């Protein structure tokens, strides 16, 4: 028995060893190094200099940081309600028995597996105020389209709509899986009791779909705090800094301004923000469910 257990342990170690070594070297190592850098000043050329909490004090006094945080939260507040609502509506529609159901599911999920750079470039062209398709279609119905990515007031909403278009398929897939796990007997019993479509949605579908909703909401929340790719390609943080976000500030401080310690401190602030938000959401989910 002992030899069998030892053999099993050695076999597992043999198969998991390379992955564990890679995770420690390329994941855990950089994470711990960034934590050390958060308390140092380093310009990539000279040796790191220990500065204690100076980077965090600079962070709290930096108006650019607070502006990026406001923009990140603004993106989150616009993105999450839209992507969750659109994903739920499409999931409910595709859960019904309609012709071409599989085709529609694939079409809605296709943007999810498309690279963000390609999506951002396409939408940057679509939203161009001069020759973009969106303003052209608005003009056909007598509406004057805005400057979108060139207007500080419309740039962030344009990025939010682009992000919702790309990520709705992911939320739809998660919620559709949850809908298909709800036994049909609950709907039949509710129909016998005289419940209409709205009542079945409120008292049967949404309560039983809560775990899937929570998972989709948590992933969307984390993605919102880390928004970067689409902003970097579509606006570069502009116009006039209207779309600067936390990750964009981290990248610029690290690789444009060579302030690696300050960027590491900002990264750990972002980590703490994501951790606390996820913890609060988990706590709320446990109390509600």
VEXDOVEX-511718 format. One record per residue: residue number from 0; chain; x, y negated, z of N, C-alpha, C in turn. Coordinates in steps of 0.02 Angstrom, whole numbers, plus 50000, padded with zeros to 5 digits. Each point is the difference from the previous one (the first is absolute). Layout:
i  ch  n.x  n.y  n.z  ca.x  ca.y  ca.z  c.x  c.y  c.z
NUM  A  X  Y  Z  X  Y  Z  X  Y  Z
...
This chain:
i  ch  n.x  n.y  n.z  ca.x  ca.y  ca.z  c.x  c.y  c.z
0  A  50041  50060  50000  49959  49940  50000  50043  49937  50000
1  A  50054  50002  50043  50045  49943  50003  50035  49989  49934
2  A  50023  50055  49970  50036  49995  49936  49953  49974  49945
3  A  49937  50021  50002  49952  49976  49950  49989  49925  50007
4  A  49994  49977  50063  49990  49929  50011  50061  49959  49979
5  A  50059  50027  50015  50062  49966  49980  50006  49996  49925
6  A  49983  50056  49966  50003  50001  49927  49951  49949  49971
7  A  49941  49996  50029  49950  49952  49976  50025  49928  50009
8  A  50030  49987  50057  50026  49933  50014  50056  49982  49951
9  A  50044  50047  49987  50055  49986  49953  49973  49989  49929
10  A  49949  50039  49982  49971  49992  49933  49968  49931  49992
11  A  49962  49979  50051  49969  49934  49997  50053  49945  49999
12  A  50052  50009  50039  50054  49950  50001  50034  49996  49932
13  A  50010  50057  49968  50033  50002  49935  49959  49962  49948
14  A  49934  50010  50001  49958  49968  49950  49987  49926  50016
15  A  49993  49984  50064  49984  49931  50019  50062  49958  50009
16  A  50058  50032  50008  50061  49962  50014  50015  49945  49950
17  A  50003  50015  49934  50015  49947  49952  49952  49941  50003
18  A  49936  50015  50008  49951  49945  50004  50009  49960  50064
19  A  50014  50034  50056  50010  49965  50062  50062  49956  49998
20  A  50053  50026  49970  50062  49960  49993  49986  49939  49957
21  A  49965  50010  49944  49983  49943  49958  49958  49948  50035
22  A  49951  50024  50040  49957  49953  50036  50038  49960  50052
23  A  50046  50035  50035  50039  49965  50051  50047  49950  49968
24  A  50033  50019  49945  50050  49956  49970  49968  49942  49962
25  A  49948  50015  49962  49972  49949  49955  49937  49966  50026
26  A  49971  50025  50056  49939  49969  50027  50013  49975  50071
27  A  50016  50046  50046  50009  49980  50069  50062  49956  50009
28  A  50053  50015  49963  50061  49960  50005  49988  49927  49982
29  A  49972  49985  49940  49986  49931  49983  49951  49965  50048
30  A  49951  50038  50026  49953  49969  50047  50036  49977  50063
31  A  50043  50043  50027  50038  49981  50060  50049  49944  49985
32  A  50030  50002  49940  50047  49947  49981  49964  49933  49995
33  A  49939  50000  49972  49962  49937  49994  49981  49974  50069
34  A  49987  50045  50047  49985  49976  50068  50061  49965  50031
35  A  50060  50028  49988  50060  49967  50024  50012  49933  49965
36  A  49986  49998  49934  50011  49938  49963  49952  49945  50022
37  A  49942  50018  50027  49952  49950  50022  50028  49956  50055
38  A  50052  50025  50034  50031  49961  50054  50069  49975  49980
39  A  50012  49997  49935  50066  49978  49975  49991  49952  49942
40  A  50055  49967  49983  50001  49957  49941  50050  50031  49951
41  A  49976  50013  49938  50042  50035  49951  49983  49974  49931
42  A  50052  49979  49963  49990  49973  49932  50024  50048  49946
43  A  50008  50064  50016  50022  50052  49953  50074  49998  49984
44  A  50035  49946  50019  50071  49993  49985  50043  50005  50062
45  A  49984  49962  50051  50037  50002  50063  49970  50052  50047
46  A  50037  50021  50051  49973  50049  50047  49940  49972  50037
47  A  49952  50043  50020  49942  49977  50038  50020  49967  50066
48  A  49965  49946  50018  50014  49964  50062  49939  50004  50046
49  A  50010  50025  50060  49945  50008  50047  49974  49931  50022
50  A  49935  49989  49993  49970  49936  50019  49941  50009  50048
51  A  49987  50060  50022  49946  50011  50048  49932  49988  49969
52  A  49960  49960  50033  49931  49985  49978  49996  49939  49954
53  A  50057  49976  49976  49999  49939  49960  49958  50007  49937
54  A  50003  50059  49968  49961  50009  49939  49925  49997  50014
55  A  49979  50027  50057  49929  49998  50017  49978  49930  50020
56  A  50044  49963  50033  49983  49931  50016  49995  49958  49937
57  A  50046  50013  49952  49996  49965  49936  49935  50018  49963
58  A  49981  50063  50007  49938  50024  49967  49940  49961  50025
59  A  49994  49993  50065  49942  49967  50029  49998  49925  49985
60  A  50058  49971  49984  50003  49929  49985  50001  49985  49925
61  A  49996  50051  49960  50005  49992  49927  49931  49988  49969
62  A  49986  49941  49972  49934  49988  49970  49988  50044  49939
63  A  50053  50019  49964  49991  50044  49942  49974  50069  50021
64  A  50024  50023  50058  49976  50064  50025  49926  49997  50016
65  A  49979  49948  50034  49929  49995  50019  49956  49991  49939
66  A  50025  49964  49950  49961  49994  49938  49993  50067  49965
67  A  50055  50039  49998  49997  50066  49970  49952  50046  50039
68  A  50000  49994  50066  49955  50040  50040  49927  49981  49986
69  A  49986  49936  49994  49931  49979  49984  49979  50027  49932
70  A  50044  49997  49952  49983  50025  49933  49990  50076  50001
71  A  50041  50035  50040  49991  50072  50005  49933  50017  50031
72  A  49982  49966  50053  49935  50012  50031  49943  49979  49954
73  A  50010  49947  49961  49949  49979  49952  49990  50053  49947
74  A  50054  50029  49975  49994  50055  49952  49963  50059  50031
75  A  50017  50017  50062  49968  50056  50035  49925  49989  50007
76  A  49980  49940  50020  49929  49986  50011  49961  49999  49935
77  A  50033  49985  49945  49965  50002  49936  50000  50069  49969
78  A  50054  50036  50010  50010  50065  49966  49960  50056  50033
79  A  50005  50007  50065  49971  50059  50034  49924  50004  49992
80  A  49961  49947  50013  49928  50008  49991  49981  50017  49928
81  A  50034  49970  49951  49983  50014  49930  50018  50071  49980
82  A  50060  50022  50017  50021  50067  49978  49960  50054  50035
83  A  49981  49989  50063  49960  50050  50035  49929  50002  49973
84  A  49971  49941  49987  49932  49998  49973  49997  50030  49930
85  A  50047  49980  49957  50000  50027  49931  50013  50075  50000
86  A  50046  50023  50041  50015  50071  50004  49940  50040  50024
87  A  49964  49973  50050  49941  50035  50026  49944  50003  49948
88  A  49987  49944  49966  49947  49999  49951  50014  50048  49942
89  A  50062  50001  49976  50017  50045  49945  49998  50073  50023
90  A  50023  50013  50061  49997  50068  50026  49928  50025  50006
91  A  49955  49957  50024  49930  50019  50004  49971  50014  49931
92  A  50019  49958  49952  49974  50010  49932  50026  50064  49969
93  A  50064  50014  50009  50030  50059  49969  49986  50064  50039
94  A  49972  49993  50060  49981  50060  50037  49934  50028  49974
95  A  49963  49959  49964  49937  50024  49969  50016  50040  49938
96  A  49952  50039  49979  50009  50042  49941  49983  49959  49938
97  A  50052  49976  49967  49992  49959  49940  50041  50030  49944
98  A  49980  49989  49938  50040  50025  49943  50070  49969  49999
99  A  50050  50039  49984  50068  49974  49996  50030  49982  50067
100  A  49978  50034  50053  50022  49983  50068  50076  50006  50006
101  A  50029  50054  49975  50072  50010  50005  50039  49947  49963
102  A  49974  49979  49941  50034  49949  49961  50001  49933  50037
103  A  49944  49982  50030  49997  49937  50037  50046  50001  50060
104  A  50004  50056  50034  50045  50005  50057  50072  49991  49978
105  A  50019  50030  49945  50069  49993  49974  50014  49927  49980
106  A  49952  49968  49967  50009  49932  49977  50008  49952  50059
107  A  49961  50009  50052  50005  49956  50058  50065  50012  50039
108  A  50026  50061  49997  50061  50015  50037  50063  49984  49959
109  A  49993  49990  49936  50058  49988  49957  50042  49940  50021
110  A  49970  49942  50019  50042  49944  50022  50043  50016  50061
111  A  49978  50046  50042  50037  50016  50061  50068  50030  49983
112  A  50004  50041  49949  50062  50033  49983  50041  49961  49948
113  A  49976  49940  49983  50037  49957  49954  50049  49957  50040
114  A  50060  49990  49975  50050  49961  50036  49977  49928  50010
115  A  50016  49972  50058  49978  49932  50015  50029  49949  49952
116  A  50061  50011  49978  50030  49951  49954  49961  49997  49935
117  A  49980  50057  49974  49961  50001  49938  49932  49967  50011
118  A  49967  50016  50055  49934  49971  50015  50006  49924  50008
119  A  50051  49978  50037  50009  49929  50012  50013  49961  49935
120  A  50040  50029  49956  50014  49966  49937  49938  49995  49956
121  A  49960  50053  49999  49938  49998  49961  49953  49947  50028
122  A  49991  49999  50066  49954  49951  50029  50028  49929  49996
123  A  50065  49993  49999  50029  49934  49991  49982  49973  49931
124  A  49998  50044  49951  49978  49980  49933  49925  49987  49998
125  A  49961  50043  50031  49927  49992  50000  49979  49935  50033
126  A  50036  49979  50052  49982  49940  50038  50034  49937  49975
127  A  50037  50004  49945  50031  49940  49973  49946  49950  49980
128  A  50005  49937  50023  49947  49952  49987  49995  49979  49926
129  A  50054  50009  49963  49999  49979  49930  49975  50052  49952
130  A  50024  50062  50005  49982  50051  49952  49976  50065  50034
131  A  49988  49998  50065  49979  50059  50036  49929  50021  49984
132  A  49987  50064  50004  49934  50027  49983  49947  49979  50050
133  A  50018  49994  50063  49951  49983  50052  49969  49932  49987
134  A  50041  49949  49989  49973  49933  49987  49964  49998  49933
135  A  50022  50041  49952  49965  50002  49936  49929  50026  50009
136  A  49992  50053  50040  49933  50028  50013  49957  49951  50040
137  A  50031  49965  50047  49962  49949  50037  49976  49945  49954
138  A  50043  49981  49952  49981  49948  49953  49942  50020  49956
139  A  49994  50065  49986  49944  50024  49958  49932  49990  50034
140  A  50000  49998  50066  49937  49989  50036  49995  49929  50027
141  A  50042  49956  49975  49995  49929  50017  50035  49981  50065
142  A  50045  50040  50025  50035  49984  50063  50072  49982  49986
143  A  50024  49950  50036  50069  49978  49993  50043  50039  50049
144  A  50043  50043  49975  50042  50041  50044  50054  49959  50034
145  A  50019  50018  50061  50054  49963  50035  50068  50018  49972
146  A  50051  49968  50027  50069  50013  49978  50028  50063  50033
147  A  49962  50031  50044  50018  50063  50032  50070  49996  50032
148  A  50049  50035  49971  50065  50007  50032  50040  49935  50001
149  A  49978  49949  49964  50034  49936  49999  49967  49949  50046
150  A  49946  50020  50033  49963  49956  50045  50009  50025  50072
151  A  50028  49958  50045  50010  50022  50069  49936  50025  50034
152  A  49943  49974  49980  49937  50021  50030  49973  50065  49974
153  A  50022  50021  49940  49974  50060  49968  50051  50056  49995
154  A  50063  49987  50014  50052  50051  49991  49989  50060  50046
155  A  49989  49987  50065  49990  50056  50046  49936  50039  49985
156  A  49942  49966  49988  49941  50038  49980  50011  50043  49938
157  A  50039  49975  49952  50014  50039  49940  50040  50063  50017
158  A  50048  49994  50045  50040  50058  50021  49956  50049  50039
159  A  49955  49974  50042  49955  50043  50038  49956  50040  49953
160  A  49971  49968  49949  49957  50035  49953  50039  50053  49961
161  A  50061  49984  49981  50042  50049  49966  50014  50060  50045
162  A  50015  49987  50062  50015  50054  50048  49939  50044  50012
163  A  49941  49968  50004  49938  50038  50009  49987  50044  49940
164  A  50012  49973  49940  49989  50039  49939  50045  50063  49999
165  A  50062  49991  50023  50046  50057  49997  49986  50051  50055
166  A  49982  49978  50060  49997  50045  50057  49930  50027  50015
167  A  49950  49975  49965  49932  50025  50012  49995  50075  49988
168  A  50035  50025  49950  49998  50071  49985  50026  50043  50057
169  A  50049  49976  50036  50026  50038  50058  49947  50006  50054
170  A  49969  49943  50017  49948  50001  50051  49942  50043  49977
171  A  49982  49995  49936  49946  50040  49972  50015  50075  50008
172  A  50061  50021  49986  50017  50071  50005  49995  50025  50072
173  A  50024  49960  50047  49996  50020  50071  49927  50006  50022
174  A  49960  49950  49984  49931  50000  50022  49959  50052  49963
175  A  50016  50012  49937  49965  50052  49963  50012  50069  50030
176  A  50062  50012  50021  50014  50063  50034  49960  50006  50065
177  A  49994  49944  50036  49961  50001  50061  49926  50012  49987
178  A  49974  49969  49947  49930  50010  49982  49985  50072  49982
179  A  50046  50032  49966  49988  50069  49978  50004  50049  50058
180  A  50026  49979  50058  50003  50043  50058  49939  49992  50046
181  A  49954  49956  49982  49939  49991  50039  49950  50053  49978
182  A  49977  50043  50044  49952  50052  49980  49935  49970  49973
183  A  49974  50029  49948  49938  49976  49970  49940  50009  50047
184  A  50006  50045  50049  49944  50012  50046  49981  49937  50039
185  A  50050  49957  50015  49985  49939  50037  49955  49954  49958
186  A  50014  49995  49936  49958  49958  49957  49930  50029  49992
187  A  49997  50066  49994  49934  50032  49993  49958  49990  50063
188  A  50033  50006  50058  49963  49990  50063  49977  49927  50006
189  A  50043  49953  49980  49981  49930  50003  49943  49984  49952
190  A  50001  50031  49941  49946  49989  49952  49934  50028  50026
191  A  50003  50057  50034  49939  50029  50029  49971  49954  50054
192  A  50045  49966  50037  49977  49954  50052  49976  49934  49971
193  A  50004  49992  49934  49975  49939  49968  50051  49946  49991
194  A  50065  50015  50009  50052  49949  49991  50010  49985  49926
195  A  50002  49937  49983  50014  49979  49932  50074  49999  49985
196  A  50018  49975  49941  50070  49999  49980  50043  49957  50046
197  A  49975  49940  50018  50038  49956  50044  50008  50030  50069
198  A  49948  50032  50025  50004  50031  50067  50048  50058  50000
199  A  49999  50040  49946  50048  50057  49997  50072  49974  49997
200  A  50010  49946  49964  50067  49971  49996  50023  49976  50069
201  A  49956  49967  50035  50018  49970  50065  50008  50052  50055
202  A  49955  50048  50003  49998  50046  50058  50031  50068  49986
203  A  50013  50016  49937  50031  50065  49984  50068  49991  49967
204  A  50001  49963  49945  50062  49995  49961  50056  49964  50038
205  A  49987  49938  50021  50053  49961  50030  50027  50030  50065
206  A  49957  50025  50046  50029  50031  50060  50044  50060  49985
207  A  49977  50043  49954  50040  50060  49984  50060  49984  49957
208  A  49999  49942  49967  50055  49980  49958  50052  49959  50039
209  A  49987  49988  50063  50043  49956  50041  50073  50021  50000
210  A  50018  50065  50008  50071  50018  49999  50035  49982  49934
211  A  49966  50011  49944  50030  49982  49935  50005  49924  49993
212  A  49950  49964  50024  50002  49927  49999  50058  49974  50042
213  A  50010  50030  50057  50054  49979  50044  50068  50012  49967
214  A  50009  50058  49969  50064  50015  49967  50013  49951  49943
215  A  49950  49989  49958  50008  49953  49944  50014  49929  50024
216  A  49966  49981  50054  50010  49933  50028  50070  49992  50028
217  A  50025  50052  50035  50067  49996  50029  50053  49994  49946
218  A  49995  50041  49948  50049  49997  49945  49996  49932  49965
219  A  49940  49975  49989  49992  49935  49967  50029  49944  50043
220  A  49991  50005  50066  50027  49950  50046  50076  49999  49996
221  A  50031  50058  50003  50073  50003  49997  50025  49974  49933
222  A  49967  50019  49945  50021  49975  49934  49992  49925  49995
223  A  49949  49972  50032  49989  49928  49997  50058  49962  50033
224  A  50022  50023  50057  50056  49966  50034  50064  50004  49959
225  A  50007  50053  49959  50061  50010  49961  49993  49977  49928
226  A  49951  49960  49984  49989  49978  49932  50063  49963  49975
227  A  50022  50019  49940  50060  49968  49972  50004  50007  49924
228  A  49995  50061  49974  50014  50012  49929  49961  49955  49954
229  A  49934  49998  50009  49958  49961  49956  50014  49926  50005
230  A  50014  49976  50061  50016  49930  50008  50067  49982  49969
231  A  50048  50044  50007  50066  49987  49973  49998  49995  49924
232  A  49961  50043  49968  49996  50000  49927  49954  49945  49974
233  A  49943  49990  50033  49950  49954  49973  50014  49927  50017
234  A  50025  49986  50060  50008  49930  50021  50070  49984  50025
235  A  50037  50050  50024  50065  49986  50029  49996  49959  50064
236  A  49942  50000  50032  49990  49960  50061  49969  49933  49987
237  A  49995  49980  49938  49971  49935  49982  49926  50007  49985
238  A  49969  49947  49972  50030  49933  49989  50002  49960  50064
239  A  50053  49962  50008  50010  49957  50059  49996  50040  50064
240  A  50024  50063  49999  50001  50041  50060  49933  50025  50022
241  A  49949  49999  49956  49932  50019  50019  49992  50074  50011
242  A  50046  50040  49975  49994  50073  50007  50061  50031  50035
243  A  50036  49960  50039  50055  50028  50039  49971  50045  50055
244  A  50027  50060  50007  49977  50047  50051  50061  50025  50039
245  A  49988  50039  50051  50054  50020  50045  50053  50042  49965
246  A  49980  50049  49961  50050  50042  49967  50040  49959  49949
247  A  49968  49954  49967  50035  49957  49952  50053  49958  50036
248  A  49983  49975  50060  50048  49962  50040  50058  50044  50023
249  A  49984  50062  50019  50052  50046  50021  50050  50013  49944
250  A  49974  50014  49940  50043  50014  49943  50043  49939  49983
251  A  49971  49941  50000  50039  49940  49981  50052  49984  50053
252  A  49983  50005  50063  50049  49986  50052  50058  50050  49998
253  A  49985  50062  49983  50052  50051  49999  50044  49995  49939
254  A  49970  49995  49941  50038  50008  49938  50010  49936  49961
255  A  49964  49948  50016  50011  49935  49967  50040  49953  50045
256  A  49985  50001  50066  50033  49954  50046  50054  50035  50042
257  A  50008  50067  49992  50051  50039  50036  49993  49993  50076
258  A  49939  49996  50024  49988  49997  50072  49970  50067  50022
259  A  50042  50051  50001  49977  50068  50013  49972  50008  50070
260  A  50032  49968  50049  49976  50005  50068  49931  49969  50009
261  A  49991  49942  49970  49935  49966  50004  49946  50040  49964
262  A  50018  50029  49943  49953  50042  49963  49982  50062  50040
263  A  50049  50030  50035  49986  50059  50041  49953  49982  50058
264  A  50011  49942  50030  49955  49978  50054  49929  49991  49974
265  A  49993  49971  49941  49934  49991  49970  49969  50068  49984
266  A  50041  50048  49978  49975  50067  49985  49972  50033  50062
267  A  50035  49993  50056  49976  50031  50062  49939  49965  50028
268  A  49994  49936  49988  49938  49965  50017  49942  50028  49960
269  A  50012  50011  49936  49948  50028  49957  49982  50071  50023
270  A  50051  50039  50018  49986  50067  50026  49956  49997  50062
271  A  50017  49954  50046  49960  49994  50061  49928  49979  49984
272  A  49993  49956  49951  49933  49978  49980  49960  50058  49972
273  A  50030  50040  49957  49966  50058  49971  49983  50051  50054
274  A  50048  50012  50045  49989  50049  50053  49943  49980  50045
275  A  49999  49937  50021  49947  49977  50045  49932  50000  49965
276  A  49999  49981  49937  49937  50000  49963  49973  50071  49991
277  A  50045  50046  49984  49979  50070  49992  49977  50029  50066
278  A  50036  49983  50054  49980  50025  50067  49931  49973  50019
279  A  49989  49935  49988  49935  49971  50016  49944  50033  49960
280  A  50014  50013  49936  49950  50032  49958  49986  50071  50023
281  A  50052  50036  50020  49991  50068  50026  49960  50000  50065
282  A  50016  49953  50044  49964  49994  50063  49926  49984  49988
283  A  49987  49955  49952  49931  49983  49984  49964  50060  49970
284  A  50034  50037  49957  49969  50058  49969  49981  50053  50051
285  A  50043  50010  50050  49985  50050  50052  49940  49979  50042
286  A  49994  49935  50012  49943  49977  50040  49935  50003  49961
287  A  50004  49985  49935  49940  50000  49959  49977  50071  49986
288  A  50048  50045  49983  49983  50068  49984  49994  50044  50063
